[in-house]
Amino acid sequence: MAGEQRRHKQKKDGQLVIRINSKERDDFIDLCEQLDSSAAREIRRFIREFIAQQAPPGPTD
């Protein structure tokens, strides 16, 4: 069955609540829609990239 063959993605079980200016929020939502994306997807992408950039460099051999 197709449902059984799907790979399970990591469960999204956390929330981050932020307060931002309403106009900035609306502009961000509109831009995400124009790019055929969602605000949540773009924020998750930003967080993953930020973590990767800030991670300490691995050991060099």
C-alpha positions in Angstrom: 0.0 0.0 0.0 1.2 3.5 -0.8 0.6 4.7 2.8 2.8 2.0 4.2 5.7 2.8 1.8 5.8 6.5 2.8 8.8 7.5 4.7 8.0 9.0 8.1 9.3 12.6 8.5 10.4 13.9 11.8 7.3 14.9 13.8 6.7 18.6 14.3 5.8 18.8 17.9 7.2 22.2 19.1 6.0 25.7 18.8 7.7 29.1 18.7 5.5 32.1 19.4 6.8 35.5 18.4 5.3 39.0 18.4 5.9 41.0 15.3 4.5 44.1 13.7 1.2 43.3 11.9 2.2 44.9 8.6 5.5 42.9 8.6 3.5 39.8 9.2 1.0 40.5 6.5 3.8 41.4 4.0 5.6 38.2 4.9 2.5 36.0 4.4 1.7 37.7 1.1 5.3 37.2 -0.2 5.2 33.5 0.9 2.0 33.1 -1.0 3.5 34.7 -4.1 6.4 32.3 -3.9 3.9 29.3 -3.5 5.2 28.6 0.0 4.0 29.0 3.5 5.2 31.2 6.3 5.9 28.1 8.5 7.9 26.5 5.8 10.1 29.6 5.3 10.6 30.1 9.0 11.6 26.4 9.5 14.0 26.8 6.5 15.5 29.9 8.1 16.0 28.1 11.5 17.7 25.1 9.9 20.0 27.3 7.8 20.8 29.5 10.8 21.6 26.5 13.0 23.9 25.1 10.3 25.7 28.4 9.9 26.3 28.8 13.6 27.3 25.2 14.3 30.9 24.9 15.4 33.3 23.6 12.7 33.9 19.8 12.9 37.3 18.3 13.7 39.8 18.6 10.9 42.0 15.7 10.1 
